[in-house]
Amino acid sequence: MSLKLIKKDIGGKFTGREDLVKKIYGILDRGMPGVVLTGPRGSGRSTLLARMGAMLQAKGYKVAPVAGETSAELILNAIAGQAKAAGVADAEKTFASPMEFVQKLYWFAEHFFVKEKVLLLLDDFDRNLDSEGFIANANLKEMVEFFNTSLQYKSSAFIIASERPLEGLDNLEIPGFTHDEFLETLIHRGALDRLPKDDLERCFEAASGNPLVLELLDAIGRREFGSKEFALEDLFGVIPGFVEDPIASSIDALLTGLKPELLEIAKIFAVYGFPLPRHLVLAHGIENGSIQRSDLDSLEECSLIEFDNLRAVYHMHPAVAEAAMQGIGPEELARFHLRAADCLLEEVEKQTILTIDFQIEALLHLRAAGEWRRLTELTLRVERELVARGFPQLAFELLLQLDGIDTSVENRMTILQRLGFLHSLFGNRDEAVDHTSRALEMAEGKGDRRFEAILLQQLGAIHSREKEKEQARDYYERSLELARQLDEAPLRLFNLQQLGGIHFEEKQWSEALSNYEEALQEYNNRKDINGAAMCLAQLGRIHFEMGSLKEALTANLKTFAAYSRLGYPDARAARREVMKVREAMDLEEFNAILEQYRIPADVFDPAKEDQQKSIDFLRRTALEAAAAKGKSPAEKAHALAYIDQILDKAPEGNPELEGFKNFFHMLKAYVNDQDTSRFHQTVPAGLLAIFKEVAGV
């Protein structure tokens, strides 16, 4: 059974699958997080998945579909796209941030899956299972387990279609059609309903109730006999081998009868193995001209492709793709794969976000086409993008697939360097050193001094991460020397700051001062305020440890001024460093230095700082109360309980605290949608201003 059998039925009952739909709804209505639909090839898993998605989408769900071999990162890619489309603030920014994968998972769960009704659909999921039926990818396994626990009793849910059941999840097997269900579907068919009654019985038995086989038989009947009457023997007569393999023989019969241009389009779909938007199919083209919309309609009419209204993509059943691939020679196959890669990458250029799935799909086609140079270059580009987005594990797996690829020395050096970096990121010290050292040997042999400096710097970082300071210092110094000779300012600055940090930890103050002062001069020459502020912050700490309080205060004041001008939160850290110096320094001398910089003394008054902390606390509490006002009863109760805890801790009998306590009583009234005006005369003006600002009254 395919989607087109239920086109007329959208919004109504699901022909032939009412009981299954009721069971799925029953599972979700019980508060279960999701369900796995299992069944053999052709049993209608994908169709039922798409139908459930369409029905729940009509009920207001945001549907995120993913098909076939995938990863946790690509699923998150689909989720982020839906979240962005739903107007979730910072969805795109969070997805593209360097935040760790698990943190992103929790973020999207909190800001999207819990607050919205979201349906995650994972089709053909058995392609992600190992030989024993377990999820092979660690991140993917963690994601499925996370949703299975976190979505219980939530509005959001997931539905998975898999040939094999998944351990620990609620599995629901899809049975073949019953005879009554088969007869019910005939109202949507164009050929089988013309069979004599006895032939209908035999047709159903021969197909074993398999929806895909019945769909294929109907397509063959329409093509071979048009509107004429025919018998079952006539139908089976044009399908050699039907008894031995009903699915494969029926597909072969359909493919054999296609016109050359339609067969070529079918091959294109088979090579992609990827749900295709209509515009991407039309853009691909065929050898003797362009693909027409009517061509796609013809293939859909033959049941060789189907249009998924939910995802707005064309899909070819894996069994059909497998058969179509058999008729493609090596040269033709390479040409198809190369064109597929080009089309996908052209699509990537048109979009600015969330195109990781297209890029990774393009990598598969470049590999299949034997385009090793382009494969390597694109992999390295995608790898850096994935690392920047906080997906190092997927980046690592893509790099490993380049092992043994015939590529240039430059590319091989880069592959080893990136593998060394990622191994270090994962805590694999020996592998990180090995890969980076091998790249270093190649760079030295090639005479690439700039890449030598980069690799020496990376080795320094690896040893520094492992607290091997002597080795780290040696590599940083060697890299710094090369950077000076090459006049590579970014490399020089990084090495200077890393060496300064090592010398600081070793209490080698003069060496640390020298490193940071040289870096500071370079940043000032480049007019890099942020870089200069970082160096000044370190210089302030060094002078403080040395007991040079005047120099420490001067550096910290300059840091505070720079970060305040940039609007960075680091200004608070700089303020804390200034306050440390204030405590250790003569107050008159401290104030005299502030006066030199035209800074009022009360800017760094501890009492004023404590007052600001109190104001920040009160504003934060008021914001949390305002946020709870329009939420569920449970969230309101949580906010009110927090306010009660604050009130319980306030000592009794202190008249000065009455205004403070009335502020919190006013917040409770606001959360409970009660009149707050009765508190306005008893709450201090400053606290009342905070409330009015937060509540918008």
N, C-alpha and C positions, 0 to 999 in steps of 0.2 A: 504494500500500500504506500502511496506517495502523497505528498502535500496536495497535488492537484485533485486527488479524489475528494478532498474536503473543502475545496475552494468555495463551493456554493454553501458550505455548512459553517463558515466562520461566524462565530457568535451563537451558533445553535449547538445541537448535540453532536458528539463525535461518533460518526457512523461506525458501528462495529466494535467500538472500544469503550462504551459507556461504563461497564463494570470496572474496567481498569482505571478510568478517570476518577470514578468514585473512590476506589481504593487509594489512589494517590492523594486526592483531597482529604481522605480520612486520615492518612498518615500525617499530612501537614497540619490538619486541624487539631490533631492531638498534641501539637507543640513540638513534634519531631523536627529536627533541622533539615532533613532532606531524605531522598530516596534514590536507590540505584535500580534502574530498569534493565533487566538482563534478558537475554534471549539469543538464539542462533542467528546467523546471517540471513537477512531478508525477513525477519520476524516483525519489523516495523518499529524498532527501537528509536531510530532517528526521527521518524514521522511522529511518533507519539510524543517525543521530547519537544519537537517544534510545535506541535498542537497545544501541549500544555503551556509552552511559552506564550503562544498567541492568546490563549484564553486568560492567562494570568496578567499578561500585558494589558488586555482589555479591562482588567479589574484594577488597574493602576500600578502594576508592578513595573519597576525598571529592570529590563532583562539584559543580562550580560552573557552572550553565547560564545563558547570556544569549542572547536572541534579537533579531533585527532591527536596526534603526538604533540605535546605541549610542555609547558613548564609553569611553575608557580609565578614566575615573573611575567610571562605572557598572559596568564589569567588575570594578574593584577593590572596589566596593560588594558585589558577589556573592561575591568571594573572601573579603572580610572577614567576611561572614555565615557562610560555611562554616568559616572559621578559628575564629570565636567558638564555633560549635556543636561544633567538634572539641576545644574546651578550650584553644586556644592563648592563653597568658597575654598580656594587653595588646593583643589583636587589635583589640578595639573602641576602646580608648584610642588606639592608633596610627592607626587609620583616621580618627578624629575629631580628631586633632592638627593643628596648623598646619604640620607637616613637609611639605617639598616633595614633589610627586607622585613624582618619580624615587626619592627616599629611601624613600618608603613602598613602592614597587615592590620595591626591594632588601630591605627589611625583611620583607615577606611572602614573598619568594623564600627568604630565609635561614631564617625561623622557621616557614614552612608548606610551601612547595613542595619544599624540600630535605629536610625532616625527616619529612614525611608523603607518602603517595601521593595526589596531587591530580590531578583531570582537569578541565580547563577546556573547556567546550563552547560554541561560538559558532555559532548557527544563523542562517540567512538573512543571512549576513555580506555578501553582495553589495550590500545596501542601504547599506553604508558605503563603497562604492567610487565613484570619480569616473567620468566618461565614458570615460576611458582604462584603467580597470580598476585604478587605484592607490588605496590607502587615503587618504581625503581628510583625515581629522583627524590632525594631527601627533602628538599624544600617543598616539592609538590605534596609529598606525604604529610609534612607538617601543616601545610595549608588546608588540606582536606580534613585532617584531624582537628584543626583549629575551628573550622566552620562547623564541624560535626558537634563540637562542644559549645561554641559560643552562640550559635543560632537557635539553641533550644528555647522554645516558648517566645520566639521573636517573630515578627511579621515576615522577615526575610527568610529565604530558603535556598536549597540547591537541589537540582535533579541531574543525575548522571546516567548516561546510557553506556552500557558495557556488555560485551559478549559474556564475560565472566563476572561472577559476584565479587564484591569487595568486602574483606573482613572488617568487622566492627561497624558496618553501616547497615541501614535498613534496606535489604534487597527484595525486589519484587519481580518475579519472572513473568515475562510476556508470553502467554500461550498462543498457539496458532489460532486462526479464525475458527469459530464454530460454524456449522453449516448454516445456521440462521444468520449469523453475522455476514457470512459470504453472500447469501442471497440479498441481504440488506444493502450491501455495497453495489449490487448490480445496477441500481438506479443511476449511478454515476459512471457506468461503463458504456462503451460503444460497440462491443462485439459479443462478449460472452453471454449477454442476456438473450442473444438470438439462438443459442444452443438449445436443442430439445431437452426436455426435463431430465431424461435418463442420462444424457451426455453431461448435463450440469453436475449431476451427482458424481459421475466418473471423473470429471475435470477437477472437482473439489478434492476427491480422494487422491488423484494423481499428484496434485500440488501439495498434499498433506497440510492443507490449511495455511500454507505460507503466503502472506500478503504480497511479497515481492514477485513470487512466481505467478500469482494470479494477475498482477498488474502487467507483467511481461507478456503473458499469454493473451491478454486483452489487446495489448498494443500490436502483437503479431496478427491477431485476427482482424483488426481494423485495417492494417496495411495490406494483408494478403487478400482479403475478401470484401473489403469496403462495406457496402450495405447489403450484400447478398447473404442468403442463408448458407450455413455450412455445418458440417458435422465434426465431432471431436477427432475422428480419424483424419479428416482433411487438415485440421490444425496441427496434429502431431506429425503429419506427413511432411511438413515444412520445417520440422525441428529435429534434425538428426541427434540421437543420443539423449533424448529427453528423459528416458527412464533412468539412465545411469546418473545424470547430473542435471536436474531440471533447471537450475538457475543459470549455470554456465552455458548450457546448450541454447536456452532461450535468448540469452544476451548475444551469443554468437550469431544466431539467426537474425536478430535485429541489425547487428553491425554489418553482416554480409549484404544485406539488402539496401544499405545506404548509398546515396549518390556520393561521388568522390569528395565534393566540397564539404558535405555534412560529415563524412567519415574523418576528414582532416580536422574539423572542429571538435569532433568527439575525442580525437587523439590529443588535441590541445588541453581539453579538460582533464584527460587521464594523466597527462604529464604534470599539470599543475598540482593535482591532488590536494587542492586548497579551495575553500569556498570563494567564489569570484564575484565581485560586484559587476553589474551589467556593463558599465562603462569600461571596465578593465578588459572584459571579454572582447568588446567591440574594438578596443584599441589594439589588441593583439594582432588582428588581421590574419589572413591565410595566404598561401603562396600565390594564388592567382587573383587576388583581390581582397576586398574587405569583408568582414563578417557582417551579415545583415541581421536585423532583429527577427526577420522571418525565418532565418536559418535556426536561430535559437528556439523559436516557436515549434519548428519541425522536430527538432531533437527532443523537446519537451513532450510533444505529442506522441513520440515513439517511446516515452518513458526512459530515455537514456540519460537525461538530465532533468532536474526539477528546480523550480524557483522557490526559495525559502523566503516567504513574505516577512517573517520575523526579523531576519538579518539582512534582507534585501540583497541576497546573493544567490548565484546558481551553485548547485551542488550535484556531483556525480557520485552515485553509489560506489563504494569501494570495489564491489564485484564487477560492475560495469567498467570501471577504470582498469582493473586488472586484465580484463579481456581485451580492451582497446589497446593496451600497451603491448600485447603480444604481436600486433601487426606493425610495429615500428622498428625499422632497421637502425643500427648504431649511428650512422651519420645523420639520419633524419631525427633521431632521438636527441642527439647533441644540439641540433639546430633548434628544436622545440624548446629545450631547456634554456638555451642562451636567450631566445626571444622572451621566454617567461621571465627570466632574471631582469632583462632590460625593461620590460613592462612594469614589473614590480618596483624597480628603482626609479623609473620615471614617475610612478605614483608617489613614492617617498618624497621626491623633489617638490611635488605640488603641495605637500602638507608639511606642517611645522612641528607637529606633536604626535605622540602615540603611534609611531610607525615601526616600532621594533619588530612586530610580527612580520611585516612585509620584508624588512631587511633580512631577517633570519631565514625567511622562505627563499629569498633571492640567493642566499648563501648555498642552500641545498641545490638550487638549479645550477649555479656556477660550478659546484663540485661535480655534479652529474655531467656537465658539458665539458669538463676538463680544463676550465679556464683558471689555471692555478694562480697566475699573477693577480688577476682581479679578485679571485677568492681570498687570497691572502690579504690584499690591501683593504678589502671591504671588511673582513673579519677583524683586522686591527682597528679599523674605524669604529665598528660596532662595539668591539670590546671596550674601548675607552668610553664610549657613550654609556654603556651598561655600568661600568665602574663609577662614572660620574653620577649615575642615577641610583647608586646604592645596590646594584645587582652583581657583585663580584663573582658569585658562584656560577651564574650563567655565562658570564664573560670567560671564566676559567675553562668551562666545558667547551666553549667555542674554540678557544685557543688550542686545547688539546687535540681537537679534530684536525689541526694543521700539521700534526706530527707526520713526518714522512713526505710532506708535499714538496715537490721540486720547485724551489723558489730562489730568489736572489740572496746573496750574502747579507745585504742590508736588511731584507725582510726577516731572514733567519735570526740575525742579531736582535732585531726588535721583538720577535716572538719570544726568544729566550729571556730578554730583559723584562717583558711583561709577565711571563710566567714566574720569573724570580720575584717580581713585585707582588704578585697575587699569592704566591706561596708564603711570602713574609707576612702578608695581610692575614692569612689563615693560621699563622703561627708555626708553619713548617720551616724551621730555621735551616736545616741541612739542605733541603731541596731548593730553598731560596738562594742560598750561597752557591750551590752547584750550578743552577741555571744562569745566575748573574755572572759567575766566574767564567763560564764557558762563553758567554757573550763578550766578556772583557777580552778573552784570548783572541776571539775573532776580530774585535775592533783594533787591538794592538797589531795583529797580523795585517790588517788592511790599512793601518795608519790613520784611522778615523779618531783623531784626538778629542774632538768634541764629544763623541759617543763614549770614549774612554772616561772622560770627566763625569758624564752622566752615570755610567756604571759604577765608577768608584764611589760616587755620592750615594748610589743605591746600596752598595755594600756597607757603607758607613751607617746608613739608616737601618739596615738589617741587624748589624751588630749592636747598634745603639738600642734597638728595640729589645734585644736580648740582654741588655745591661753589660755588654762586653765593651767597656769604654775605651780600653787601650787600642783594640782593633778598630773600633769606630773612629777614634781620633786619627789614627794613621790613614785610613781611607779618606776621611774628610780633608786632611791636609794635602794628600796627593791630588785630590780633585780640585782643591782650592788653587794649588800651584798651576795646574793645567788651565783652570778658568782665568787666572791672571794673565797667563801667556797668550791665551786666545781672546782676551778682553771680552769674556762672556759674563756680563754683569749679573743676570739672574742666578747663574750657577755660583758665582762668587758670593753673592749675598746669602744664598741658602747655606753654603758651607760655613761662612763666617758666623751665622746665627747658631748653627748646630755646634760648632766648636765652642762658641761662647757659652752655650748651655752645658756642655760637658765640663768646661773649666769652672763654671759656677758650681756645679755639683761637687767637683773636687776641691772647692774652696781655693782655687788658683785665681785670685781676684785680679791681679795685674793682667794676666793673659785674657781673662774674660772681658775686662775693660777694653783692652786693645781690640778684640774681635768686634765688640758691639760699637765702639767708637768709629772703627773703619766702616762698618755697615751703615751707621747713622750718617756719616758724611756722604756715602753713595746715595742713600735715600733722599737726603737734602738736595743733592745735585740733580736728582731725578724729579724733585718736587713731589715726592710720594709721601703724603702726610701720614697715611696709615702705617706704612713701613717705618717711618721715622718714629712714630708713637710707640710701636712695638719695641724698638731699640731703646728709646728713652725709658720705657717701663722697666726693661732689664737693667739698664744703667742705674736707675733709682734703687733697685733691689740690691745690686752689688755695693753701691756706696753705703746703703744702710747697714749691710753686713760688715763692711769695713769700719763702720763708726763715723763715716763722713756725712754727718746729718745735713749740713748745709747743702752739699752737692746732691744728696739723696732727695731733699725737699725740692730743689730746683728742677731736677729731672722729672719728679713726680708731678709737679705743677704744670710743666710743659706737656706731660702726657695727658693730664686731666683736661687741659685747654684744648689739645688736639682732638681728643675723643669727644669732648662736649661739642666742638664745632662740627664734627662728622655725624653727631647724633648716635654714636655707638653705645651699646650697653656697657662696653669696657670702661666707660667713664666712671662707673660705680667702683670698679676694681681699683682704678687710679685714685679715687677718693679715699678708699680704705688704706692705700699705701701712704697717702698724705696724712691721714689720721694716726697711723702708726708712728710716723716721724714726729707728729705733734706731741704724742705722749712721751717720747724720749727726749724732746728738745726743750730748751728754755722757752717759755711761752712768749716772752718779750721779743726774743730773737726770731721766733716763728712768725709773730705778727709783723715784725719789721720786714721780713722777706716777703710776706703777703703784700705789704704796702708797696714794696718795690715793683711788684707785678700788678699793682692797682686792683687787688682782690680784697673786698671787705672781709674783716675778721670773722663775721658771723657765718660766712659761707661754709667754714669748717668748724662750726660750733657743735659739739656733741649733743647738746640739748636740742638744737634745731634738727639734727639728724634723727634723734629719737622721735621727735614730733612728726617728722616726715614719714618715719616707719609706721607710726600709729595711723596717720592719715591714709597711707597706702593700704594698711590692713582693713580699715573701715570701708574704703572704696571697694576693695576686692570682695569683702563680705556682702556689700550692697549689690554689687554686680551679680554675684552668685544667686542672691535672693531674687533679683529681677529676672534672671534667666530661668529660675524654677517656676516663676509665676504662671507661665503658660504651658507647663509640662504636665506629665502624668501625675496622678495622686501619689505614687511611690516617690517620684523625684521631689515633689513638694514636701512630702513628709521628711525626706532626708535633709532638705534645706532647713526646715523648721527645727528638726532635732539638733542640727549644728548650732543654730541661734540659741536654743535652750541651753546647750552646753556652755556657751559663752556667758549667758545670764546666770547660770548656776555658779560659775566661778567668780562672779562679781561679789565682793564682800558687802554684807548688809550694814545699815546704819551709817553710811558715809554719804552726806548730802551732796558732796561734789560729784558723786558718781550717778546721781539720779538722772541727769540729762543724758549721760552715756547709755544708761539702761533703757531710757525711753526711746532712744534711737533704735535699739534692737527690737523693742516692742512695736515700734512703727513699721519696721521691716516685716515682722510677723503678720501684722495686719495687712500689709501690702500683698504678701504672698497669698493670703487667704481672701483676697479681693474685698477687703473691708475698708471702711473710711479711715484715712490716715490723718485727716485735718485736725483731729482732736489732740494730736501729739505736737503740732507745729509750734505751739507756744511753750512747750516744756523741753524742747530739744535745742541745744546751742545752735547759734546761727550757722557756724561752720559745718556742723554735722547735717543740718537741714539742707544746706546748699549741696552737699554731697548726695543726699537722697534725691533731691529734685533733679540734679544732673543725671543720675543713673536711671531714675524712674521716668524721666521726661515729663515732669509735671511742673 
